[in-house]
Amino acid sequence: MLDQLTGHEDPHPIYERLRAQGPLTRDNGVLVTTSHPLANKILRDRRFGVRFADGSYPANASLLPESFLELDPPDHTRLRRLATPAFSPKKIDEYRARVEKVADALLDRDEFDLIADFAAPLPISVISDLLGIPDADTAEFADYGALVAASFDSGVTPELTNANDQVLALFDRLIAQRRRTPGDDVISSLVAAEAEQRLTPQEMVGTLVLLLVAGFETTVNLIGNATRALLGHPAQWELFKAHPELAPAVVEETLRWAPPVQLTSRIAHEQVDAIGKDEMVTLLIGAANRDPEVYPEAHKFDVMRVHKPEHLAFSSGIHYCLGATLARMEGDVALRALARRMPGLRQAGPVTFRESVVIRGMKSMPVSRS
Ligand code: HEM
């Protein structure tokens, strides 16, 4: 059934058909779960990993350098630990005022595309800044991110190969520059770790590309999906405008209801109940987040909902999104800015959607200030 999914249509009818078959079912021979408790359990179970039991990686169309998202412990633990300090809640909090300035500057306009002119440039500028990438290079990264996201579904294209070469060359330049003159950015701290032989040069580039891509191809859709949900639920849009302190609640409910990352997968390293050794399970985050056993009226978008347990939009267990605090802050800042600066915001033309089944969101949404 999942092979019938296209990026632009509502996936929930198909998710519900799979749910009706039970918490763990087979789709085209592949194990799939729509259950929140089961997906959460698998994500937290150390008998599962992202690689096969012998450490090899599933045939994979990606040409991105290997990153810790694709590694099991102990390498995962070592590399994630090196990147973690840059994303601590304290660091992200200190950073908030800068994000507010960027969001505000982007909203100095009347007619614009919510995605191209607001939801995309904000995270790109934020992650570029955090990584210490000069502004001049951020447009290049935007195209690169879009090509990488497309490759999750359709494999590697010549355009991606080309963009990938350029981004790797840019990181090489930046790394060489930080070796000479260290700064207060993520690249500099990884360069220092490399000097102490805590990671290899390839691992360093893999980490940087992961941070770059994970940082903007997802957050753009959090901002886009939240705005669309609010405009589609006028009473909640009014409520939010009257109570901007609800921003974190809007962010959480968007992450549950329309998660930017719709699925991930895990491989059993040994037989676990009905799951054989080296069998892969697809975890449908988008379906788990609407599991009626966990969330009453799960298909309803309701910003006043109590989120217990937490949705799986940021995954769970050892690969829990490293950028979750940053993404939440960016979503919070972006939505408050929109509500304050554009209380009359309205859709001004037809929306188009991404083709991707993994990353859900809009390609474009024309809007107008009034
Ligand atoms: C991992 C979602 C924003 C960095 C993940 C995973 C998900 C996710 C689902 C885990 C995948 C798995 O378990 O297989 C999201 C969403 C975001 C977002 C929905 C925005 C709304 C960010 C940001 C960054 C970031 C802003 C910062 C650079 C990472 C990293 C990992 C990760 C480094 C790998 C963690 C690991 O393997 O240990 N993200 N992410 N993400 N995310 Fe995010």
Boltz pocket constraint, residues with backbone or C-beta under 6 A from the ligand:
constraints:
  - pocket:
      binder: B
      contacts: [[A, 68], [A, 69], [A, 70], [A, 80], [A, 127], [A, 210], [A, 211], [A, 212], [A, 214], [A, 215], [A, 216], [A, 218], [A, 219], [A, 222], [A, 259], [A, 260], [A, 261], [A, 264], [A, 265], [A, 312], [A, 313], [A, 314], [A, 315], [A, 316], [A, 318], [A, 319], [A, 320], [A, 321], [A, 322], [A, 323], [A, 324], [A, 326], [A, 327]]
      max_distance: 6.0
